[in-house]
Amino acid sequence: MIKYLLFCISFFICTPLIFSQKNEENTENLPVREHTLTIRKEMVNKAGKEVMGMTVNGTIPGPTLEFEEGEYAVIYVKNEMDVETSVHWHGFLLPNFYDGVPYLTTPPIKPGTTLKYEFPIRQSGTYWYHSHTMLQEQSGVFGSIVIHPKEKELAYDKDLVLILSDWTNEKPKNVLRNLKRGNEWYGIKKGTSTPLNQVISRGALGAQLNFWKQRMEGADIADIYYPAFLVNGEDSISYPDFNPGEKVRLRIINGAASSSFWMTFGGEKPILVSADGLNVEPIAKNKTFIAIAETYDFIVTIPENGQIEFQAMAQDGSGKSNAYLGKGEILPAEDIPVPDKIEMMKKMAKMDMKMGAPAIKFRPKKDERHAMMEKYGMKMEGMDKGEDEMNHEMSKKEHQEMSKDSSEMKDMDHSKMDHSKMKNMDMDMDMDMEGMDMNSEYNYDYLKAKEKTIYPDSVHVNNILMNLTGNMNRYIWSINGVPLGETDNIKINSDEVTRMTFNNLTMMHHPMHLHGHFFRVINKNGEYSPLKHTVNVAPMEKVTIEFYKNGGDENGDWFFHCHVLYHMMSGMARVISYDTPRDPRMEDYPMKNITKEGNKFFAWHTLDLASNDVDYDFVASNMRNQFNLSAEYGWNQNFEGEFTYERYLQDYFRVFGGVNVENEKSENLDDFSTTAVAGIRYLTPFLFNLDVRIDNKLRPQISLEKEIMIFPRTVLFGEVEYQADFGWVDEFKPGINYREEVVWNAGIEFLMTKHFSLMASYDNRFGVGGGLSIRF
């Protein structure tokens, strides 16, 4: 009897706990909508070749998940691959644990397992999902999400989702490895390189010298060659079932890994009605730039006798995709001119602009944000002066006076000031200067919120400056000169407005995405500045965002990063933290796993097989560390081999040490000398590689090398090396004070493919020769 009573008591005590845990997420008993996503590795053909991809429910992109505002989402993600995976719900307001960043907020989905995501649907609009594990997004793990509002606010008849993407037949990790080694093949392959002959013929040699002086090869737009750009998984797709007169809401998502697009439409101008899932003031707009991870909704009217062409052209003009709506004669979309990179270089050379902000610094823990902003970027008199000063001073809590026209801004507290007013000051200046219109099409002034988005004046503002920094030569990307793996979390106070100013000090566009939040993008519309989850920052430009609280999710760590996949995976990311305890469910998943992702070693080889000598080079490198192995064997049996370890102290400066092995006499492989070497290596202005060293015989040596692309596939290269022996260790014969040796070579290389080149060279030791260069 006693056992029975104890059982009953235990049952009644535990039962509420069991059911409360089961229903703890859906506490309001919202209607449940379930979906299941299954991720597999499968052979796919997206660009004329069968390659291994990753599918979601058997397709690329994955299926569209539909919800209604006010429902409760339950999504099962099954991993049927042999590697971990994850899914992030891009643009969603949701509990931190279900955001989908493995090892940061959500456990990774191990092979052969299923993870259940569940959260209330608190919004409506157009969104998307994608893997946040390594480079899986590039391989196909992405898809669209449509959330219908409780009450329809816009007049339209039908929906159509168009998700844009880019496709490579290479393994994504090999793409990143090729970028890390500084190979120019992608630019050559898509015809966007700027060889010296074209630069000279266009009168841009001075501009090119200016770029070289600042250790930049030239203006750049996109990094990677893609054989196909896709819309809904196809390079061209038709939707003939729409009827004349129907209004169609096009929900356009840029789900590409590293490509932004110019969108144009045939026929009448479409009406832009939504950005990043939120409705904006409708505006007729045809040519629209969509950065990676952004979404835009347009309403188009199907014509009576024709079909609308929708065109998405890659930002660098290297390709496009098309969709057709309706029947009959095609109403063509506007063709966007291919960007002129040499003209961009000429315009930038006319500005007083200092480029080359470091991607990695000597002292990553030292706060040098404002000094970096002052040193690098555009320095035109009057330009952004007020904004720079404001951003530098806004962190002060005390009130300070400012003046505009003596009435509007007198005695205004910086921390309460609407940043758009300062922006307007810049915009109203006389900016009629050559080159100043270079990025004029990349602002967000056409977006106006339907309601005021301003925060209460009483709330204190915390200002954070984010200099966006990078190194194209080594393909490292960072914020304030510090990649993700070398920094701490950014602490966020939910009782403050967080104002971030992005100051882009690179030649690339950076679409910055903050997980789990919407933020104000400050533009000319002031109090009606739009809310977004992703904002594009154009080269050498500034953009300011603000956010305050987070709809009840003011806890946990949230990922914040550039949405160019290869930039994120090379260090341009941060974690913002509300400084709350970590979810105990993440105890077995250390955060360091995600911070280490951007600091992996990549290795590559080069083998030159020529008639006068054979050269082999091996490099294994991550952000700070590099191992080098080289060997050279000449026709006269001169052999030299060297192994070194080097440590990057800064982007362009590293120290090294190692051993060198060389036969004492030519044509004699029986007698070798081994010496220890140590020194520095430095990438100088004008892109010369300098090596200064000394060996254990106290013999100093200096060498200098450089290569220049003179024609689209043709590279000139040369190296000179000088070594002196002053007898500090070696003993000389009487009458000899010192010995010296000069070694030099020069040659030409013609790139046939990514892996093979024809080459010819002259070496002062081995004479003239030619052969094949192999990269692998």
Backbone hydrogen bonds, N-H to C=O, Kabsch-Sander energy under -0.5 kcal/mol:
donor,donor_aa,acceptor,acceptor_aa,energy
5,L,1,M,-2.5
6,L,2,I,-2.6
7,F,3,K,-2.3
8,C,4,Y,-2.4
9,I,5,L,-2.8
10,S,6,L,-2.6
11,F,7,F,-2.7
12,F,8,C,-2.6
13,I,9,I,-2.0
14,C,10,S,-2.7
15,T,11,F,-2.5
17,L,13,I,-0.7
18,I,14,C,-2.6
19,F,15,T,-2.5
20,S,16,P,-2.7
21,Q,17,L,-2.3
22,K,18,I,-2.0
23,N,19,F,-2.1
24,E,21,Q,-0.7
27,T,25,E,-1.2
29,N,26,N,-1.5
33,R,72,Y,-2.7
35,H,74,V,-2.1
37,L,76,Y,-3.4
39,I,37,L,-0.5
39,I,78,K,-2.9
40,R,38,T,-0.5
40,R,55,T,-1.9
42,E,40,R,-0.5
42,E,53,G,-1.9
44,V,51,V,-3.1
46,K,49,K,-0.5
51,V,44,V,-2.6
51,V,49,K,-0.6
53,G,42,E,-3.3
54,M,139,S,-2.4
55,T,40,R,-2.5
56,V,59,T,-2.4
57,N,38,T,-3.1
57,N,55,T,-0.5
59,T,56,V,-1.4
62,G,142,F,-3.5
65,L,63,P,-0.5
65,L,144,S,-2.5
66,E,64,T,-0.6
67,F,146,V,-2.4
69,E,148,H,-3.1
70,G,121,I,-2.2
71,E,68,E,-2.2
72,Y,31,P,-3.0
73,A,71,E,-0.5
73,A,119,F,-2.6
74,V,33,R,-2.3
75,I,117,Y,-2.9
76,Y,35,H,-2.6
77,V,75,I,-0.5
77,V,115,L,-2.7
78,K,37,L,-3.3
78,K,76,Y,-0.6
79,N,113,T,-2.7
80,E,39,I,-2.5
80,E,78,K,-0.8
85,T,109,I,-1.6
88,H,130,H,-3.2
89,W,99,D,-0.8
90,H,88,H,-1.1
90,H,128,W,-1.7
92,F,89,W,-1.8
94,L,92,F,-0.7
98,Y,95,P,-1.7
99,D,96,N,-1.7
103,Y,106,T,-1.4
104,L,101,V,-1.6
105,T,101,V,-2.4
106,T,101,V,-1.8
109,I,85,T,-2.8
110,K,108,P,-0.9
112,G,79,N,-2.1
113,T,110,K,-1.8
115,L,77,V,-2.2
117,Y,75,I,-3.1
117,Y,115,L,-0.6
119,F,73,A,-1.8
121,I,71,E,-3.1
122,R,120,P,-0.9
125,G,147,I,-2.8
127,Y,125,G,-0.5
127,Y,145,I,-2.8
128,W,90,H,-1.1
129,Y,143,G,-2.6
130,H,88,H,-1.8
131,S,141,V,-2.1
134,M,132,H,-0.6
136,Q,133,T,-2.2
138,Q,135,L,-1.0
139,S,135,L,-0.7
139,S,136,Q,-0.6
140,G,136,Q,-0.7
140,G,137,E,-1.1
141,V,136,Q,-1.6
142,F,140,G,-1.8
143,G,129,Y,-2.2
145,I,127,Y,-2.7
146,V,65,L,-2.5
147,I,125,G,-2.7
148,H,67,F,-2.8
148,H,146,V,-0.6
156,Y,154,L,-0.8
157,D,247,K,-2.8
158,K,247,K,-1.8
160,L,249,R,-2.2
162,L,251,R,-2.7
164,L,162,L,-0.6
164,L,253,I,-3.4
165,S,230,L,-2.1
167,W,228,A,-2.2
174,N,171,K,-1.3
175,V,171,K,-1.6
176,L,172,P,-2.2
177,R,173,K,-1.9
178,N,174,N,-2.3
179,L,175,V,-2.0
180,K,176,L,-2.3
181,R,177,R,-1.6
182,G,179,L,-1.1
183,N,178,N,-1.6
188,I,184,E,-1.8
189,K,185,W,-3.2
190,K,186,Y,-1.9
191,G,187,G,-0.5
191,G,188,I,-0.9
192,T,187,G,-2.1
193,S,187,G,-1.1
196,L,709,M,-2.7
197,N,710,I,-1.9
198,Q,195,P,-0.6
199,V,195,P,-1.9
200,I,196,L,-2.8
201,S,197,N,-2.1
202,R,198,Q,-1.4
203,G,200,I,-1.8
204,A,199,V,-2.8
208,Q,204,A,-2.5
209,L,205,L,-2.8
210,N,206,G,-1.9
211,F,207,A,-2.1
212,W,208,Q,-2.9
213,K,209,L,-2.6
214,Q,210,N,-1.2
214,Q,211,F,-0.6
215,R,212,W,-2.2
216,M,211,F,-2.8
226,Y,224,I,-0.6
228,A,167,W,-1.1
230,L,165,S,-2.7
231,V,234,E,-3.6
232,N,163,I,-2.6
234,E,231,V,-1.5
237,I,322,N,-1.7
239,Y,324,Y,-3.2
242,F,239,Y,-0.7
245,G,302,I,-3.0
246,E,243,N,-2.0
248,V,246,E,-0.6
248,V,300,V,-3.0
249,R,158,K,-3.3
250,L,248,V,-0.9
250,L,298,F,-3.2
251,R,160,L,-3.0
251,R,249,R,-0.7
252,I,250,L,-0.9
252,I,296,Y,-2.7
253,I,162,L,-2.5
254,N,294,E,-2.4
255,G,164,L,-2.1
255,G,253,I,-1.1
261,F,290,I,-2.1
262,W,313,M,-2.6
263,M,261,F,-0.5
263,M,288,T,-3.3
264,T,311,Q,-2.2
266,G,309,E,-2.0
271,I,299,I,-2.1
272,L,270,P,-0.7
272,L,283,I,-3.0
273,V,297,D,-2.7
274,S,297,D,-1.3
275,A,278,L,-2.5
276,D,295,T,-3.5
278,L,275,A,-1.8
280,V,273,V,-2.3
281,E,448,K,-3.1
283,I,272,L,-1.6
285,K,270,P,-2.2
285,K,283,I,-0.6
288,T,263,M,-2.2
288,T,286,N,-0.6
290,I,261,F,-2.8
291,A,289,F,-0.5
293,A,254,N,-2.4
294,E,291,A,-1.8
296,Y,252,I,-2.4
297,D,274,S,-2.2
298,F,250,L,-2.1
299,I,271,I,-2.3
300,V,248,V,-2.4
300,V,298,F,-0.5
302,I,246,E,-2.7
302,I,300,V,-0.5
306,G,303,P,-0.6
306,G,327,K,-0.5
307,Q,329,E,-2.5
308,I,325,L,-2.3
309,E,331,L,-1.7
310,F,308,I,-0.6
310,F,323,A,-3.4
311,Q,264,T,-2.6
312,A,321,S,-2.6
313,M,262,W,-2.6
313,M,311,Q,-0.5
314,A,319,G,-2.9
315,Q,260,S,-2.5
317,G,314,A,-2.6
321,S,312,A,-1.8
322,N,235,D,-1.9
323,A,310,F,-2.3
324,Y,237,I,-2.0
325,L,308,I,-2.3
326,G,239,Y,-2.5
327,K,306,G,-0.7
331,L,307,Q,-3.1
341,K,339,P,-0.9
344,M,340,D,-2.0
345,M,341,K,-2.1
346,K,342,I,-2.1
347,K,343,E,-2.4
348,M,344,M,-2.4
349,A,345,M,-2.1
350,K,346,K,-0.9
350,K,347,K,-0.7
351,M,348,M,-1.2
353,M,351,M,-1.8
354,K,377,G,-2.1
355,M,353,M,-0.6
357,A,505,L,-0.6
361,K,481,G,-0.8
366,K,363,R,-1.5
368,E,366,K,-0.9
372,M,368,E,-2.4
373,M,369,R,-2.2
374,E,370,H,-2.3
375,K,371,A,-2.0
376,Y,372,M,-2.4
377,G,354,K,-3.1
379,K,352,D,-2.5
383,M,380,M,-2.0
385,K,382,G,-0.6
388,D,384,D,-2.9
389,E,385,K,-2.4
390,M,386,G,-2.5
391,N,387,E,-2.9
392,H,388,D,-1.9
393,E,389,E,-1.7
394,M,390,M,-2.5
396,K,393,E,-2.2
402,M,409,M,-0.6
412,M,409,M,-1.5
416,K,413,D,-1.4
417,M,413,D,-0.7
417,M,414,H,-1.2
419,H,417,M,-0.7
421,K,418,D,-2.0
422,M,418,D,-0.7
423,K,419,H,-2.1
424,N,420,S,-2.7
425,M,421,K,-1.5
426,D,422,M,-1.7
427,M,423,K,-2.4
428,D,424,N,-2.4
429,M,425,M,-0.6
429,M,426,D,-0.9
431,M,429,M,-1.1
433,M,431,M,-2.6
436,M,433,M,-1.8
438,M,435,G,-1.4
440,S,437,D,-1.2
442,Y,439,N,-1.8
443,N,440,S,-0.7
447,L,444,Y,-2.0
448,K,446,Y,-0.6
449,A,528,Y,-3.2
450,K,279,N,-0.7
453,T,527,E,-3.3
454,I,527,E,-0.7
459,V,456,P,-1.4
462,N,497,V,-3.3
463,N,461,V,-0.6
464,I,499,R,-3.1
466,M,464,I,-0.5
466,M,501,T,-3.2
467,N,465,L,-0.6
468,L,466,M,-0.5
468,L,503,N,-2.4
469,T,467,N,-0.6
469,T,478,S,-2.1
470,G,357,A,-0.6
471,N,476,I,-2.7
475,Y,471,N,-1.3
476,I,471,N,-1.6
477,W,570,S,-2.0
478,S,469,T,-3.1
479,I,482,V,-1.7
480,N,467,N,-3.8
482,V,479,I,-1.4
484,L,571,G,-1.3
486,E,483,P,-2.0
487,T,484,L,-1.5
490,I,575,V,-2.8
491,K,489,N,-0.7
492,I,577,S,-3.5
494,S,492,I,-0.6
496,E,493,N,-1.9
497,V,460,H,-2.8
498,T,496,E,-0.5
498,T,547,F,-3.0
499,R,462,N,-3.0
499,R,497,V,-0.7
500,M,498,T,-0.6
500,M,545,I,-2.0
501,T,464,I,-2.4
502,F,500,M,-0.6
502,F,543,V,-3.5
503,N,466,M,-2.7
503,N,501,T,-0.6
504,N,502,F,-0.6
504,N,541,E,-2.8
505,L,468,L,-2.3
505,L,503,N,-0.7
510,H,537,V,-1.8
512,M,510,H,-0.9
512,M,535,V,-3.1
513,H,561,H,-2.9
514,L,533,H,-1.6
515,H,513,H,-0.6
515,H,559,F,-2.6
517,H,514,L,-1.1
519,F,532,K,-2.9
520,R,546,E,-3.3
521,V,530,P,-2.6
522,I,520,R,-0.7
522,I,544,T,-2.3
526,G,523,N,-1.7
528,Y,525,N,-2.7
529,S,526,G,-2.0
532,K,519,F,-2.6
535,V,512,M,-2.3
537,V,510,H,-1.4
538,A,536,N,-0.6
540,M,506,T,-0.8
541,E,538,A,-1.8
543,V,502,F,-1.9
545,I,500,M,-2.9
546,E,520,R,-1.6
547,F,498,T,-1.9
549,K,496,E,-0.5
553,D,550,N,-1.5
555,N,553,D,-2.1
558,W,576,I,-3.1
560,F,574,R,-2.3
561,H,513,H,-2.1
562,C,572,M,-2.1
563,H,511,P,-3.1
565,L,257,A,-3.0
565,L,563,H,-0.9
567,H,564,V,-1.2
568,M,564,V,-2.5
569,M,565,L,-2.3
570,S,567,H,-1.2
571,G,568,M,-1.6
572,M,567,H,-2.1
573,A,571,G,-2.0
574,R,560,F,-3.1
576,I,558,W,-2.8
577,S,490,I,-3.2
578,Y,556,G,-2.0
586,M,583,D,-2.5
587,E,584,P,-1.5
589,Y,586,M,-2.0
593,N,590,P,-1.6
594,I,591,M,-1.4
595,T,591,M,-1.4
596,K,592,K,-1.8
597,E,594,I,-0.6
599,N,596,K,-1.9
600,K,597,E,-0.7
602,F,621,S,-2.4
604,W,619,V,-2.3
606,T,617,D,-2.3
607,L,774,I,-2.8
608,D,615,D,-2.9
609,L,607,L,-0.6
609,L,772,L,-3.3
610,A,608,D,-0.7
610,A,613,D,-1.9
611,S,770,G,-1.8
614,V,633,Y,-2.2
615,D,608,D,-2.0
616,Y,631,A,-2.6
617,D,606,T,-2.6
618,F,629,L,-2.7
619,V,604,W,-2.4
620,A,627,F,-2.1
621,S,602,F,-2.8
622,N,625,N,-2.6
626,Q,646,E,-2.0
627,F,620,A,-2.8
628,N,644,T,-2.7
629,L,618,F,-2.4
630,S,642,E,-2.6
631,A,616,Y,-2.3
632,E,640,E,-2.5
633,Y,614,V,-2.5
634,G,638,N,-2.7
635,W,612,N,-2.2
637,Q,634,G,-1.7
639,F,637,Q,-0.7
640,E,632,E,-2.3
641,G,661,V,-3.1
642,E,630,S,-2.6
643,F,659,V,-2.3
644,T,628,N,-2.2
645,Y,657,G,-2.8
646,E,626,Q,-2.9
647,R,655,V,-2.8
648,Y,624,R,-3.4
649,L,647,R,-0.6
649,L,653,F,-2.0
650,Q,653,F,-1.7
651,D,360,I,-1.3
653,F,650,Q,-0.6
654,R,681,R,-2.4
655,V,647,R,-1.9
656,F,679,G,-2.4
657,G,645,Y,-2.0
658,G,677,V,-2.4
659,V,643,F,-2.2
660,N,675,T,-3.0
661,V,641,G,-3.3
662,E,673,S,-2.0
663,N,639,F,-1.7
664,E,671,D,-2.8
665,K,668,N,-0.5
667,E,636,N,-1.7
668,N,665,K,-1.2
672,F,670,D,-0.6
673,S,662,E,-2.9
675,T,660,N,-2.6
677,V,658,G,-2.6
678,A,694,I,-1.8
679,G,656,F,-2.1
680,I,692,V,-2.6
681,R,654,R,-2.7
682,Y,690,L,-2.4
683,L,652,Y,-2.1
684,T,682,Y,-0.8
684,T,688,F,-2.8
686,F,212,W,-3.0
687,L,212,W,-0.5
687,L,684,T,-1.5
689,N,705,E,-2.8
690,L,682,Y,-3.0
690,L,688,F,-0.7
691,D,703,S,-2.4
692,V,680,I,-2.4
693,R,701,Q,-2.6
694,I,678,A,-2.3
695,D,699,R,-1.0
696,N,676,A,-1.5
698,L,695,D,-2.2
701,Q,693,R,-2.4
702,I,722,Y,-2.6
703,S,691,D,-2.3
704,L,720,V,-2.3
705,E,689,N,-1.6
706,K,718,G,-2.0
708,I,716,L,-2.5
710,I,708,I,-0.8
710,I,714,T,-1.8
711,F,714,T,-1.5
714,T,711,F,-1.2
715,V,749,E,-2.8
716,L,708,I,-3.1
717,F,747,G,-2.3
718,G,706,K,-1.9
719,E,745,N,-2.5
720,V,704,L,-2.3
721,E,743,V,-3.0
722,Y,702,I,-3.1
723,Q,741,E,-2.5
724,A,700,P,-2.2
725,D,739,R,-3.0
732,F,730,D,-0.5
736,I,733,K,-1.9
737,N,735,G,-0.6
739,R,725,D,-2.6
741,E,723,Q,-2.4
743,V,721,E,-2.7
745,N,719,E,-2.4
746,A,762,Y,-1.9
747,G,717,F,-2.7
748,I,760,A,-2.8
749,E,715,V,-2.5
750,F,758,L,-3.4
751,L,713,R,-2.8
751,L,749,E,-0.5
752,M,750,F,-0.6
752,M,756,F,-1.8
753,T,756,F,-2.1
757,S,773,S,-2.1
758,L,750,F,-2.4
759,M,771,G,-2.3
760,A,748,I,-2.3
761,S,769,G,-2.7
762,Y,746,A,-2.8
763,D,767,G,-2.1
764,N,744,W,-2.2
767,G,763,D,-3.2
769,G,761,S,-2.3
771,G,759,M,-2.9
772,L,609,L,-2.3
773,S,757,S,-2.9
774,I,607,L,-3.0
775,R,755,H,-2.7
776,F,605,H,-2.1
